């Protein structure tokens, strides 16, 4: 069984589908039993989603866009 610290170390590779079958199963088993790590992985997924939507060029309404993305995420969770 993975420890939380081990899961954190593997989490980016897990989300990027870069783990072996054994590692993926170990991560999933840990996530099934650890709410803190589930929350961490959800936060990491949200961070990745926000970063993917960021434009490459600087934008003037960055704060507004961040608020809109956060609101959209809250709405999708509810």
Order of alpha helices (4+ residues) and beta strands (2+ residues): alpha-alpha-alpha-alpha
